[in-house]
Amino acid sequence: MCLSIPSQVVELHPEDGSVTVDTLGVKRTVSCHLLDEPLEIGDYVLIHIGFVMNKIDKASALESLELYREIVQKLEAEEHA
């Protein structure tokens, strides 16, 4: 099973079919060759092994990101207990 954290598109690179995304503060460039629909800056996507797999709505993305942040906070609290 693969866990994909929602990532926000921050740059478009139409010349090579890629975008730069921000995943919890980490930026990286990923391919859009497996996605049929166009992306815009600000869109949220799910990525697998360097490819955008699908676009997701903002509300779902923000909800997922909040859950990830809560998980990280709980894990960090356990480490320091």
N, CA, C and O atoms as a CHARMM CRD file, in Angstrom:
* protein
*
  324
    1    1 MET  N      0.84500  -1.18100   0.00000 PROA 1      0.00000
    2    1 MET  CA     0.00000   0.00000   0.00000 PROA 1      0.00000
    3    1 MET  C      0.88400   1.23600   0.00000 PROA 1      0.00000
    4    1 MET  O      1.92700   1.27000   0.65400 PROA 1      0.00000
    5    2 CYS  N      0.46400   2.23000  -0.72600 PROA 2      0.00000
    6    2 CYS  CA     1.22500   3.47200  -0.84100 PROA 2      0.00000
    7    2 CYS  C      0.45100   4.59900  -0.16800 PROA 2      0.00000
    8    2 CYS  O     -0.76900   4.68900  -0.30000 PROA 2      0.00000
    9    3 LEU  N      1.15700   5.44300   0.54200 PROA 3      0.00000
   10    3 LEU  CA     0.57200   6.60300   1.19000 PROA 3      0.00000
   11    3 LEU  C      1.00100   7.83600   0.41200 PROA 3      0.00000
   12    3 LEU  O      2.19700   8.07200   0.24200 PROA 3      0.00000
   13    4 SER  N      0.05700   8.61500  -0.05600 PROA 4      0.00000
   14    4 SER  CA     0.37100   9.80600  -0.82800 PROA 4      0.00000
   15    4 SER  C     -0.12900  11.03200  -0.08600 PROA 4      0.00000
   16    4 SER  O     -1.30800  11.12900   0.25600 PROA 4      0.00000
   17    5 ILE  N      0.76700  11.95400   0.15700 PROA 5      0.00000
   18    5 ILE  CA     0.43900  13.19900   0.84100 PROA 5      0.00000
   19    5 ILE  C      0.07500  14.23200  -0.22000 PROA 5      0.00000
   20    5 ILE  O      0.82000  14.39800  -1.18600 PROA 5      0.00000
   21    6 PRO  N     -1.05400  14.93200  -0.06800 PROA 6      0.00000
   22    6 PRO  CA    -1.41200  15.94700  -1.05300 PROA 6      0.00000
   23    6 PRO  C     -0.29400  16.97500  -1.22100 PROA 6      0.00000
   24    6 PRO  O      0.32600  17.41700  -0.25400 PROA 6      0.00000
   25    7 SER  N     -0.06200  17.33100  -2.46500 PROA 7      0.00000
   26    7 SER  CA     0.98300  18.29600  -2.81000 PROA 7      0.00000
   27    7 SER  C      0.35300  19.41100  -3.63200 PROA 7      0.00000
   28    7 SER  O     -0.53400  19.16200  -4.44900 PROA 7      0.00000
   29    8 GLN  N      0.81500  20.64300  -3.41600 PROA 8      0.00000
   30    8 GLN  CA     0.26900  21.78600  -4.13800 PROA 8      0.00000
   31    8 GLN  C      1.19400  22.18000  -5.27800 PROA 8      0.00000
   32    8 GLN  O      2.40800  22.28100  -5.09800 PROA 8      0.00000
   33    9 VAL  N      0.61700  22.39900  -6.44300 PROA 9      0.00000
   34    9 VAL  CA     1.38300  22.82700  -7.61500 PROA 9      0.00000
   35    9 VAL  C      1.83000  24.27400  -7.40600 PROA 9      0.00000
   36    9 VAL  O      1.00700  25.15400  -7.15100 PROA 9      0.00000
   37   10 VAL  N      3.15300  24.51600  -7.51700 PROA 10     0.00000
   38   10 VAL  CA     3.68200  25.86900  -7.32100 PROA 10     0.00000
   39   10 VAL  C      4.35600  26.42500  -8.57800 PROA 10     0.00000
   40   10 VAL  O      4.55900  27.63400  -8.68100 PROA 10     0.00000
   41   11 GLU  N      4.70200  25.56200  -9.52800 PROA 11     0.00000
   42   11 GLU  CA     5.28500  26.00100 -10.79800 PROA 11     0.00000
   43   11 GLU  C      4.86100  25.04400 -11.90600 PROA 11     0.00000
   44   11 GLU  O      4.73300  23.84000 -11.68600 PROA 11     0.00000
   45   12 LEU  N      4.64600  25.59300 -13.10100 PROA 12     0.00000
   46   12 LEU  CA     4.31500  24.78300 -14.27100 PROA 12     0.00000
   47   12 LEU  C      5.51900  24.74900 -15.21400 PROA 12     0.00000
   48   12 LEU  O      6.19400  25.76200 -15.39300 PROA 12     0.00000
   49   13 HSD  N      5.78700  23.59700 -15.81100 PROA 13     0.00000
   50   13 HSD  CA     6.87800  23.44200 -16.76500 PROA 13     0.00000
   51   13 HSD  C      6.34100  22.75200 -18.02200 PROA 13     0.00000
   52   13 HSD  O      6.62200  21.57700 -18.25500 PROA 13     0.00000
   53   14 PRO  N      5.56300  23.48800 -18.83500 PROA 14     0.00000
   54   14 PRO  CA     4.92900  22.87800 -19.99900 PROA 14     0.00000
   55   14 PRO  C      5.92400  22.36000 -21.03500 PROA 14     0.00000
   56   14 PRO  O      5.60100  21.46300 -21.81500 PROA 14     0.00000
   57   15 GLU  N      7.12700  22.91800 -21.04600 PROA 15     0.00000
   58   15 GLU  CA     8.12800  22.50000 -22.02800 PROA 15     0.00000
   59   15 GLU  C      8.52400  21.03300 -21.87300 PROA 15     0.00000
   60   15 GLU  O      8.91900  20.39100 -22.84700 PROA 15     0.00000
   61   16 ASP  N      8.42000  20.49900 -20.65500 PROA 16     0.00000
   62   16 ASP  CA     8.77000  19.08600 -20.46700 PROA 16     0.00000
   63   16 ASP  C      7.66400  18.27300 -19.78700 PROA 16     0.00000
   64   16 ASP  O      7.89000  17.13400 -19.37900 PROA 16     0.00000
   65   17 GLY  N      6.46600  18.86000 -19.66700 PROA 17     0.00000
   66   17 GLY  CA     5.33800  18.12400 -19.10400 PROA 17     0.00000
   67   17 GLY  C      5.47900  17.82500 -17.63000 PROA 17     0.00000
   68   17 GLY  O      5.08700  16.75300 -17.16800 PROA 17     0.00000
   69   18 SER  N      6.04100  18.77400 -16.88000 PROA 18     0.00000
   70   18 SER  CA     6.20400  18.55600 -15.44600 PROA 18     0.00000
   71   18 SER  C      5.71600  19.77600 -14.66500 PROA 18     0.00000
   72   18 SER  O      5.43600  20.82800 -15.23900 PROA 18     0.00000
   73   19 VAL  N      5.62200  19.61300 -13.35400 PROA 19     0.00000
   74   19 VAL  CA     5.27500  20.70200 -12.44500 PROA 19     0.00000
   75   19 VAL  C      6.17100  20.60000 -11.21600 PROA 19     0.00000
   76   19 VAL  O      6.68900  19.52900 -10.89700 PROA 19     0.00000
   77   20 THR  N      6.34300  21.71000 -10.54300 PROA 20     0.00000
   78   20 THR  CA     6.98800  21.69100  -9.23900 PROA 20     0.00000
   79   20 THR  C      5.88200  21.74500  -8.20400 PROA 20     0.00000
   80   20 THR  O      4.96300  22.55900  -8.30000 PROA 20     0.00000
   81   21 VAL  N      5.97800  20.87000  -7.21200 PROA 21     0.00000
   82   21 VAL  CA     4.96900  20.80100  -6.16000 PROA 21     0.00000
   83   21 VAL  C      5.61200  21.05100  -4.80300 PROA 21     0.00000
   84   21 VAL  O      6.81400  20.86100  -4.61800 PROA 21     0.00000
   85   22 ASP  N      4.79300  21.47400  -3.87800 PROA 22     0.00000
   86   22 ASP  CA     5.20400  21.67000  -2.49300 PROA 22     0.00000
   87   22 ASP  C      4.45800  20.63400  -1.65300 PROA 22     0.00000
   88   22 ASP  O      3.22900  20.62500  -1.60000 PROA 22     0.00000
   89   23 THR  N      5.22500  19.76400  -0.99900 PROA 23     0.00000
   90   23 THR  CA     4.65300  18.73700  -0.13300 PROA 23     0.00000
   91   23 THR  C      5.12800  19.00600   1.28700 PROA 23     0.00000
   92   23 THR  O      6.25100  18.65700   1.64900 PROA 23     0.00000
   93   24 LEU  N      4.27900  19.62000   2.07900 PROA 24     0.00000
   94   24 LEU  CA     4.61800  19.95500   3.46800 PROA 24     0.00000
   95   24 LEU  C      5.94400  20.70300   3.56400 PROA 24     0.00000
   96   24 LEU  O      6.75700  20.43100   4.44700 PROA 24     0.00000
   97   25 GLY  N      6.15400  21.64500   2.64800 PROA 25     0.00000
   98   25 GLY  CA     7.35900  22.47300   2.67400 PROA 25     0.00000
   99   25 GLY  C      8.51700  21.95400   1.84900 PROA 25     0.00000
  100   25 GLY  O      9.52500  22.64600   1.70900 PROA 25     0.00000
  101   26 VAL  N      8.40400  20.76600   1.30300 PROA 26     0.00000
  102   26 VAL  CA     9.45900  20.19800   0.46100 PROA 26     0.00000
  103   26 VAL  C      9.03700  20.34700  -0.99200 PROA 26     0.00000
  104   26 VAL  O      7.97100  19.87300  -1.38300 PROA 26     0.00000
  105   27 LYS  N      9.88100  21.01300  -1.80300 PROA 27     0.00000
  106   27 LYS  CA     9.56300  21.22100  -3.21200 PROA 27     0.00000
  107   27 LYS  C     10.33300  20.23700  -4.07300 PROA 27     0.00000
  108   27 LYS  O     11.50900  19.95800  -3.83800 PROA 27     0.00000
  109   28 ARG  N      9.62700  19.71000  -5.09500 PROA 28     0.00000
  110   28 ARG  CA    10.27100  18.82100  -6.05800 PROA 28     0.00000
  111   28 ARG  C      9.49800  18.87900  -7.36200 PROA 28     0.00000
  112   28 ARG  O      8.32300  19.24300  -7.39700 PROA 28     0.00000
  113   29 THR  N     10.18800  18.51100  -8.43500 PROA 29     0.00000
  114   29 THR  CA     9.57100  18.50100  -9.75500 PROA 29     0.00000
  115   29 THR  C      9.12800  17.08400 -10.08000 PROA 29     0.00000
  116   29 THR  O      9.87400  16.12600  -9.88100 PROA 29     0.00000
  117   30 VAL  N      7.89100  16.96300 -10.58800 PROA 30     0.00000
  118   30 VAL  CA     7.31700  15.66300 -10.90800 PROA 30     0.00000
  119   30 VAL  C      6.68400  15.71400 -12.29800 PROA 30     0.00000
  120   30 VAL  O      6.34300  16.78300 -12.80300 PROA 30     0.00000
  121   31 SER  N      6.53700  14.55800 -12.89000 PROA 31     0.00000
  122   31 SER  CA     5.99100  14.43700 -14.24100 PROA 31     0.00000
  123   31 SER  C      4.46400  14.45700 -14.24700 PROA 31     0.00000
  124   31 SER  O      3.82200  13.95000 -13.32700 PROA 31     0.00000
  125   32 CYS  N      3.89500  15.04500 -15.29100 PROA 32     0.00000
  126   32 CYS  CA     2.43800  15.05700 -15.48900 PROA 32     0.00000
  127   32 CYS  C      2.02600  14.15200 -16.64800 PROA 32     0.00000
  128   32 CYS  O      0.87800  14.20100 -17.08900 PROA 32     0.00000
  129   33 HSD  N      2.93600  13.33700 -17.14100 PROA 33     0.00000
  130   33 HSD  CA     2.66600  12.52700 -18.32600 PROA 33     0.00000
  131   33 HSD  C      1.55300  11.49200 -18.14200 PROA 33     0.00000
  132   33 HSD  O      1.02100  11.00000 -19.13800 PROA 33     0.00000
  133   34 LEU  N      1.18800  11.15000 -16.92800 PROA 34     0.00000
  134   34 LEU  CA     0.12200  10.17500 -16.69900 PROA 34     0.00000
  135   34 LEU  C     -1.22800  10.82000 -16.40900 PROA 34     0.00000
  136   34 LEU  O     -2.21400  10.12100 -16.17500 PROA 34     0.00000
  137   35 LEU  N     -1.27700  12.15200 -16.42300 PROA 35     0.00000
  138   35 LEU  CA    -2.50800  12.88000 -16.10000 PROA 35     0.00000
  139   35 LEU  C     -3.09200  13.48000 -17.36900 PROA 35     0.00000
  140   35 LEU  O     -2.37800  14.11700 -18.14400 PROA 35     0.00000
  141   36 ASP  N     -4.38500  13.27900 -17.58200 PROA 36     0.00000
  142   36 ASP  CA    -5.04100  13.78900 -18.79100 PROA 36     0.00000
  143   36 ASP  C     -5.52400  15.23200 -18.67000 PROA 36     0.00000
  144   36 ASP  O     -5.65400  15.92700 -19.67800 PROA 36     0.00000
  145   37 GLU  N     -5.78600  15.68000 -17.46300 PROA 37     0.00000
  146   37 GLU  CA    -6.34000  17.02400 -17.31500 PROA 37     0.00000
  147   37 GLU  C     -5.23700  18.04900 -17.03300 PROA 37     0.00000
  148   37 GLU  O     -4.22300  17.71500 -16.41900 PROA 37     0.00000
  149   38 PRO  N     -5.43100  19.28600 -17.47600 PROA 38     0.00000
  150   38 PRO  CA    -4.41500  20.32600 -17.24400 PROA 38     0.00000
  151   38 PRO  C     -4.36900  20.73600 -15.77300 PROA 38     0.00000
  152   38 PRO  O     -5.36400  20.65100 -15.05300 PROA 38     0.00000
  153   39 LEU  N     -3.20200  21.17600 -15.35600 PROA 39     0.00000
  154   39 LEU  CA    -3.01700  21.65600 -13.98300 PROA 39     0.00000
  155   39 LEU  C     -2.73000  23.14800 -13.99700 PROA 39     0.00000
  156   39 LEU  O     -2.21500  23.69500 -14.97200 PROA 39     0.00000
  157   40 GLU  N     -3.07900  23.79000 -12.88800 PROA 40     0.00000
  158   40 GLU  CA    -2.79500  25.20900 -12.70200 PROA 40     0.00000
  159   40 GLU  C     -2.07500  25.38800 -11.37300 PROA 40     0.00000
  160   40 GLU  O     -2.16300  24.53300 -10.49200 PROA 40     0.00000
  161   41 ILE  N     -1.37300  26.48600 -11.23600 PROA 41     0.00000
  162   41 ILE  CA    -0.73100  26.80500  -9.96100 PROA 41     0.00000
  163   41 ILE  C     -1.82000  26.89200  -8.89800 PROA 41     0.00000
  164   41 ILE  O     -2.85300  27.53100  -9.10000 PROA 41     0.00000
  165   42 GLY  N     -1.57400  26.23700  -7.76000 PROA 42     0.00000
  166   42 GLY  CA    -2.53600  26.20700  -6.66200 PROA 42     0.00000
  167   42 GLY  C     -3.32900  24.91200  -6.58800 PROA 42     0.00000
  168   42 GLY  O     -3.93300  24.61800  -5.55600 PROA 42     0.00000
  169   43 ASP  N     -3.33600  24.11900  -7.68600 PROA 43     0.00000
  170   43 ASP  CA    -4.03000  22.83800  -7.66200 PROA 43     0.00000
  171   43 ASP  C     -3.35100  21.87800  -6.68600 PROA 43     0.00000
  172   43 ASP  O     -2.15500  21.99200  -6.41700 PROA 43     0.00000
  173   44 TYR  N     -4.12400  20.93900  -6.16600 PROA 44     0.00000
  174   44 TYR  CA    -3.59200  19.89000  -5.29500 PROA 44     0.00000
  175   44 TYR  C     -3.60300  18.57200  -6.05100 PROA 44     0.00000
  176   44 TYR  O     -4.55800  18.25200  -6.76000 PROA 44     0.00000
  177   45 VAL  N     -2.52700  17.81300  -5.88900 PROA 45     0.00000
  178   45 VAL  CA    -2.38000  16.54800  -6.60100 PROA 45     0.00000
  179   45 VAL  C     -1.85200  15.46900  -5.66400 PROA 45     0.00000
  180   45 VAL  O     -1.31600  15.75500  -4.59400 PROA 45     0.00000
  181   46 LEU  N     -2.02000  14.21500  -6.09800 PROA 46     0.00000
  182   46 LEU  CA    -1.41500  13.07600  -5.42100 PROA 46     0.00000
  183   46 LEU  C     -0.34900  12.51000  -6.34400 PROA 46     0.00000
  184   46 LEU  O     -0.55700  12.40900  -7.55400 PROA 46     0.00000
  185   47 ILE  N      0.78600  12.14300  -5.77900 PROA 47     0.00000
  186   47 ILE  CA     1.95100  11.71200  -6.55200 PROA 47     0.00000
  187   47 ILE  C      2.35600  10.30500  -6.13900 PROA 47     0.00000
  188   47 ILE  O      2.25900   9.92900  -4.97100 PROA 47     0.00000
  189   48 HSD  N      2.80700   9.54200  -7.11600 PROA 48     0.00000
  190   48 HSD  CA     3.36200   8.21300  -6.86100 PROA 48     0.00000
  191   48 HSD  C      4.59600   8.05500  -7.72400 PROA 48     0.00000
  192   48 HSD  O      4.53100   8.24300  -8.93900 PROA 48     0.00000
  193   49 ILE  N      5.70700   7.71600  -7.11900 PROA 49     0.00000
  194   49 ILE  CA     7.01800   7.51200  -7.74800 PROA 49     0.00000
  195   49 ILE  C      7.36900   8.56300  -8.80700 PROA 49     0.00000
  196   49 ILE  O      7.84500   8.23800  -9.89500 PROA 49     0.00000
  197   50 GLY  N      7.12100   9.82800  -8.45700 PROA 50     0.00000
  198   50 GLY  CA     7.52900  10.92200  -9.32900 PROA 50     0.00000
  199   50 GLY  C      6.54900  11.30900 -10.40900 PROA 50     0.00000
  200   50 GLY  O      6.87200  12.12600 -11.27100 PROA 50     0.00000
  201   51 PHE  N      5.33800  10.73100 -10.38300 PROA 51     0.00000
  202   51 PHE  CA     4.31200  11.05200 -11.36800 PROA 51     0.00000
  203   51 PHE  C      3.05100  11.54300 -10.67200 PROA 51     0.00000
  204   51 PHE  O      2.63900  10.98000  -9.65700 PROA 51     0.00000
  205   52 VAL  N      2.43500  12.59400 -11.21500 PROA 52     0.00000
  206   52 VAL  CA     1.12900  13.02300 -10.73100 PROA 52     0.00000
  207   52 VAL  C      0.14000  11.96200 -11.15800 PROA 52     0.00000
  208   52 VAL  O      0.02800  11.64900 -12.34400 PROA 52     0.00000
  209   53 MET  N     -0.58600  11.40100 -10.18900 PROA 53     0.00000
  210   53 MET  CA    -1.55800  10.35500 -10.48900 PROA 53     0.00000
  211   53 MET  C     -2.96900  10.92800 -10.65200 PROA 53     0.00000
  212   53 MET  O     -3.73400  10.47500 -11.50300 PROA 53     0.00000
  213   54 ASN  N     -3.30600  11.92400  -9.82900 PROA 54     0.00000
  214   54 ASN  CA    -4.60100  12.56700  -9.98100 PROA 54     0.00000
  215   54 ASN  C     -4.64800  13.89800  -9.25700 PROA 54     0.00000
  216   54 ASN  O     -3.85200  14.17700  -8.36100 PROA 54     0.00000
  217   55 LYS  N     -5.59900  14.70200  -9.67300 PROA 55     0.00000
  218   55 LYS  CA    -5.84700  16.00600  -9.06900 PROA 55     0.00000
  219   55 LYS  C     -6.95500  15.81100  -8.04100 PROA 55     0.00000
  220   55 LYS  O     -7.90100  15.06200  -8.28500 PROA 55     0.00000
  221   56 ILE  N     -6.84500  16.48200  -6.88500 PROA 56     0.00000
  222   56 ILE  CA    -7.87400  16.38000  -5.85500 PROA 56     0.00000
  223   56 ILE  C     -8.37800  17.77600  -5.49100 PROA 56     0.00000
  224   56 ILE  O     -7.69900  18.77700  -5.72200 PROA 56     0.00000
  225   57 ASP  N     -9.57300  17.82100  -4.92200 PROA 57     0.00000
  226   57 ASP  CA   -10.12900  19.12700  -4.56800 PROA 57     0.00000
  227   57 ASP  C     -9.43800  19.68300  -3.32800 PROA 57     0.00000
  228   57 ASP  O     -8.91600  18.94300  -2.49400 PROA 57     0.00000
  229   58 LYS  N     -9.45200  21.00200  -3.23600 PROA 58     0.00000
  230   58 LYS  CA    -8.73900  21.70800  -2.17400 PROA 58     0.00000
  231   58 LYS  C     -9.21500  21.30100  -0.78200 PROA 58     0.00000
  232   58 LYS  O     -8.39700  21.11800   0.11900 PROA 58     0.00000
  233   59 ALA  N    -10.52300  21.15900  -0.59600 PROA 59     0.00000
  234   59 ALA  CA   -11.05800  20.81700   0.73300 PROA 59     0.00000
  235   59 ALA  C    -10.52900  19.46200   1.20000 PROA 59     0.00000
  236   59 ALA  O    -10.12600  19.32100   2.35500 PROA 59     0.00000
  237   60 SER  N    -10.52600  18.47500   0.32200 PROA 60     0.00000
  238   60 SER  CA   -10.00800  17.14700   0.67800 PROA 60     0.00000
  239   60 SER  C     -8.51400  17.21000   0.97200 PROA 60     0.00000
  240   60 SER  O     -8.03000  16.57800   1.91100 PROA 60     0.00000
  241   61 ALA  N     -7.79300  17.97000   0.16800 PROA 61     0.00000
  242   61 ALA  CA    -6.34700  18.09000   0.36900 PROA 61     0.00000
  243   61 ALA  C     -6.03300  18.71500   1.72100 PROA 61     0.00000
  244   61 ALA  O     -5.18900  18.21000   2.46100 PROA 61     0.00000
  245   62 LEU  N     -6.70700  19.80700   2.04200 PROA 62     0.00000
  246   62 LEU  CA    -6.44400  20.48700   3.31600 PROA 62     0.00000
  247   62 LEU  C     -6.83000  19.62700   4.50900 PROA 62     0.00000
  248   62 LEU  O     -6.15000  19.64700   5.53600 PROA 62     0.00000
  249   63 GLU  N     -7.91500  18.87500   4.38200 PROA 63     0.00000
  250   63 GLU  CA    -8.32300  17.96500   5.45800 PROA 63     0.00000
  251   63 GLU  C     -7.25800  16.88700   5.67500 PROA 63     0.00000
  252   63 GLU  O     -6.88900  16.59600   6.81300 PROA 63     0.00000
  253   64 SER  N     -6.77400  16.30500   4.60000 PROA 64     0.00000
  254   64 SER  CA    -5.72100  15.28100   4.70200 PROA 64     0.00000
  255   64 SER  C     -4.44800  15.85500   5.30200 PROA 64     0.00000
  256   64 SER  O     -3.82800  15.22400   6.15800 PROA 64     0.00000
  257   65 LEU  N     -4.05200  17.04700   4.86200 PROA 65     0.00000
  258   65 LEU  CA    -2.83000  17.66600   5.38400 PROA 65     0.00000
  259   65 LEU  C     -2.93800  17.93200   6.88000 PROA 65     0.00000
  260   65 LEU  O     -1.96000  17.77100   7.61100 PROA 65     0.00000
  261   66 GLU  N     -4.11000  18.33500   7.33700 PROA 66     0.00000
  262   66 GLU  CA    -4.30400  18.56600   8.77400 PROA 66     0.00000
  263   66 GLU  C     -4.16100  17.25500   9.54800 PROA 66     0.00000
  264   66 GLU  O     -3.55800  17.23500  10.62100 PROA 66     0.00000
  265   67 LEU  N     -4.70500  16.17500   9.02000 PROA 67     0.00000
  266   67 LEU  CA    -4.56400  14.87400   9.67600 PROA 67     0.00000
  267   67 LEU  C     -3.09800  14.44100   9.73700 PROA 67     0.00000
  268   67 LEU  O     -2.64800  13.92500  10.76100 PROA 67     0.00000
  269   68 TYR  N     -2.35000  14.64800   8.65200 PROA 68     0.00000
  270   68 TYR  CA    -0.92300  14.30800   8.65200 PROA 68     0.00000
  271   68 TYR  C     -0.18000  15.11500   9.71200 PROA 68     0.00000
  272   68 TYR  O      0.67600  14.57800  10.41500 PROA 68     0.00000
  273   69 ARG  N     -0.50300  16.39400   9.82700 PROA 69     0.00000
  274   69 ARG  CA     0.16100  17.23300  10.83100 PROA 69     0.00000
  275   69 ARG  C     -0.13700  16.72800  12.24800 PROA 69     0.00000
  276   69 ARG  O      0.75000  16.71100  13.10200 PROA 69     0.00000
  277   70 GLU  N     -1.37900  16.32100  12.49200 PROA 70     0.00000
  278   70 GLU  CA    -1.74000  15.77800  13.80600 PROA 70     0.00000
  279   70 GLU  C     -0.96400  14.49200  14.09700 PROA 70     0.00000
  280   70 GLU  O     -0.49100  14.29100  15.21500 PROA 70     0.00000
  281   71 ILE  N     -0.83600  13.63700  13.10800 PROA 71     0.00000
  282   71 ILE  CA    -0.08500  12.38600  13.28500 PROA 71     0.00000
  283   71 ILE  C      1.37000  12.68700  13.62700 PROA 71     0.00000
  284   71 ILE  O      1.93800  12.08500  14.53800 PROA 71     0.00000
  285   72 VAL  N      1.96700  13.61800  12.89400 PROA 72     0.00000
  286   72 VAL  CA     3.37100  13.97300  13.13900 PROA 72     0.00000
  287   72 VAL  C      3.53700  14.54300  14.54500 PROA 72     0.00000
  288   72 VAL  O      4.49000  14.19700  15.24300 PROA 72     0.00000
  289   73 GLN  N      2.62200  15.41100  14.96700 PROA 73     0.00000
  290   73 GLN  CA     2.69900  15.99000  16.30500 PROA 73     0.00000
  291   73 GLN  C      2.61100  14.90800  17.38500 PROA 73     0.00000
  292   73 GLN  O      3.34900  14.95900  18.36800 PROA 73     0.00000
  293   74 LYS  N      1.72600  13.94300  17.21300 PROA 74     0.00000
  294   74 LYS  CA     1.58900  12.86500  18.18800 PROA 74     0.00000
  295   74 LYS  C      2.83700  11.99100  18.22700 PROA 74     0.00000
  296   74 LYS  O      3.28100  11.58600  19.30100 PROA 74     0.00000
  297   75 LEU  N      3.40200  11.70100  17.06000 PROA 75     0.00000
  298   75 LEU  CA     4.62900  10.89600  17.02500 PROA 75     0.00000
  299   75 LEU  C      5.79700  11.62800  17.67800 PROA 75     0.00000
  300   75 LEU  O      6.59200  11.02500  18.39800 PROA 75     0.00000
  301   76 GLU  N      5.89500  12.91900  17.42500 PROA 76     0.00000
  302   76 GLU  CA     6.96600  13.70200  18.05300 PROA 76     0.00000
  303   76 GLU  C      6.77700  13.77100  19.56500 PROA 76     0.00000
  304   76 GLU  O      7.75800  13.70300  20.30700 PROA 76     0.00000
  305   77 ALA  N      5.55300  13.90200  20.03100 PROA 77     0.00000
  306   77 ALA  CA     5.27100  13.94700  21.47600 PROA 77     0.00000
  307   77 ALA  C      5.64300  12.61700  22.13000 PROA 77     0.00000
  308   77 ALA  O      6.17400  12.59900  23.24100 PROA 77     0.00000
  309   78 GLU  N      5.36800  11.51500  21.45100 PROA 78     0.00000
  310   78 GLU  CA     5.72300  10.18300  21.97900 PROA 78     0.00000
  311   78 GLU  C      7.23200  10.02300  22.07600 PROA 78     0.00000
  312   78 GLU  O      7.72700   9.41100  23.02300 PROA 78     0.00000
  313   79 GLU  N      7.96500  10.55700  21.12000 PROA 79     0.00000
  314   79 GLU  CA     9.43000  10.44700  21.12800 PROA 79     0.00000
  315   79 GLU  C     10.04300  11.20600  22.30800 PROA 79     0.00000
  316   79 GLU  O     11.07500  10.80800  22.84800 PROA 79     0.00000
  317   80 HSD  N      9.38800  12.31000  22.69900 PROA 80     0.00000
  318   80 HSD  CA     9.93300  13.13600  23.77100 PROA 80     0.00000
  319   80 HSD  C      9.36000  12.79100  25.13400 PROA 80     0.00000
  320   80 HSD  O      9.70100  13.43900  26.12400 PROA 80     0.00000
  321   81 ALA  N      8.49600  11.78400  25.20900 PROA 81     0.00000
  322   81 ALA  CA     7.87900  11.39500  26.48100 PROA 81     0.00000
  323   81 ALA  C      8.77200  10.45000  27.25900 PROA 81     0.00000
  324   81 ALA  O      8.41000  10.02100  28.35500 PROA 81     0.00000
